[in-house]
C-alpha cells in the first residue's frame, strides 16, 4: 500500500511480533462483514450464471421477469439488475473496503511459525499453452470448462427433446438443431463477456480488492478471449451452415430487423472479433506487435455492434463488466493527456536506456509496479509497458524505468538520447555555436501493481531474473535497503538473487543502484547473495574491471516541470470511488430518463436502436457525470501539487538523484562485484540452487519471484513443483510468483 510521510517512522513489519500491525476492533469487524457480503454476492452471481441452463432456473428467471417488468426500466432493468447489478454492487463495497484499509501499510499477517502451501503460489502446470498456472488458476480454468461443457450438454438435451416433438424432415431437423445450438453458443459467449473486460480494467477496484496486478490479469483476459471468440465463432458458423442449407444465406446475413436480432450487426461484430483474435495469437503478437495493438482497438466496433445485434435487454447481461472497463478507460485517457517531462536519460554501456520521469509526491506506488509509456516525439499512438526500476523510497518526485532496445521504437528513443548527449557535449566545447537539444516529453498511464508490497511479507526471498528482468528487482532491493536504513523492522532475513545474462556488458544494469550508499553496512543486517550467470561468454572479457561511462543527458529544464497526473484508478481511493459510484448512479438515472421521456412515450420498440441508446447512456454517464468528478479530482491534484512545491524543491531532489547515480557508479560496481559470484559460460542449475538453499535456510516459507522470458519462468516453476512434491519435513516451501509483462 502507499506510504504517507508519517508511516516512514513506523515499522512495516515487526520481526518476532505476533501481528504486523494491530487494527482497531471495529475496523476488523467492518472488513470481515464487507468480505462476507462480497463473497456471498459473488457466489450467488456465479451460481446464477452456472445454473442458468437448467430448466428450473429458467422458470425462476421467467417469474422474476414477470414480477419486475412493470418498472420504469422494463425487461432491460430486470436483466441488468440480475446479471450486471451484482458486479457493480461488489465494486461499490470494494471501494468502501479499500478506503477502510487505506491507512494500513500492510494487511494483518501473523508471523508464520510453520511453512504452509498456498494455492495461488503453487505451480500446477508449468508447460503448455497456458504457461505457468497456479493451483488457484487451474481451478478457475476447470470451472470455466465445466460450465461450458455443462451448458452445451443441457442445451443439447433440450433441443433433442424439442425436436422429437415435431414431425420435421431431416433437413428441417438439421437446420433447427444448428440454429438452436448456434443461439446457445452465443448466449454462453455473452456470459463469458461478463468476465472478459474485468481483467483489463487496469485500475479497477476489483483487481485492487483481490490484489491481482494488471500484468497477471492480462493472462486471464487472453484465456477468456480465446474461449469467448471460439464460442462466438461456433455461434456464427452454425447459423451460416443452417442458412446455407435453407438456401437463403445472403438474405439472412444482410438482414437488419427492427424487432428481433439484427444479423448484419452481428456479422460486423463477429468480423471485428475475429480480426482481434487472429492478430492476438502469439506468433503475430510477438513479431507484429503494432498490428496486434492497432487491430485490438476494434473492440469499440465489436462492443457497439454487439449491442446493435442483440438489443438492450440481452446486452445488459454483460453490460456490468463492460461499464467498469469504460470507466477505467476514460480515467486512463484523462491521465494520459498530461505531458510528463523526462528529467534525465542515460544510455548504459549495454545499450539499455534509463529514463527518470517526474511525478508528484502524492502519486504513490510500490516496488514491482509498472507504467505504460508514450513518447510523443517518437509516436502519438504507441504505448509500451515497463517495470519501475526505482523504489518509492528513492525520492518523492521521480521514478525510473529501464528500457532495453529491442525494436524500432526503442531504437529511435536511444537515437534521440544520443543525439541530445552529442549536442550537449558540442555545446560545452563550442559556446558560440550552440546546438538545440532534443527535448522529449512523455505521457504516462499508471503506475499499476500490487496493492501491498508483498515482497516484504516473506522472511526469505529468491529473486530470479533474466536479462532486463533485473529491472523490477532493483526497485525491490532498493526498497528493502531503504527500509533497513530508516530503522523499519522487516521480516526479510535472507535474499538470494539469481541473474542470467547473455553478455557481461549487461552487468552495467546494476550500476543504477548503490547498495552501500543507500544502507551502509547492510550486510550486517541482511544475508544477501548475488549469483550472476553470463551464458554466452566462457571467460571474463579482458577489459573487465574498467568502468564504461554511461551517457547521462538532462532533457528538461528546472522551470515549469510537468509531473504525472494522479488521475489513476490505483491512486486516491476516495476520489476513484466517487468517480465509479457517481458514474453508475448517472447511468441508472439516464436510463430512467430515456425510458420515461423517450422510449415509452414514443413506443420505441426497435431492438437495435434501444441497444444503441443503452450504449449512449453508458458513455454519457461516464463522460458527463464521471467527467465532472474527474475535473474536481484534477483541481484537487493541482492544489496539492502547489502545496508540495512550497514544501520541497523538486530540482534539488532530481539533482541529488542524478548526482548520486553518477558519483556512486564506480563504488556501486565495486560493491556488487564484491557481493556477487559471477559464472561464465554456464546457466543456472535451479535444482542445485534450490537444494543448497534448502540446506542453508531450513524449514521456512520462501518467496520466489521470477522476471524473465517464459522459458525461465517454466524452469523455475518446474523445479518448485518437483521440490514441493518430493519435499521432506525440514525442507522449505517455495512460493512461486511471476513478474513478467507479456502482451
Order of alpha helices (4+ residues) and beta strands (2+ residues): alpha-alpha-alpha-alpha-beta-beta-alpha-alpha-alpha-alpha-alpha-alpha-alpha-alpha-alpha-alpha-alpha-beta-beta-beta-beta-beta-alpha-beta-beta-alpha-beta-alpha-beta-beta-alpha-alpha-alpha-alpha-alpha-beta-alpha-beta-alpha-beta
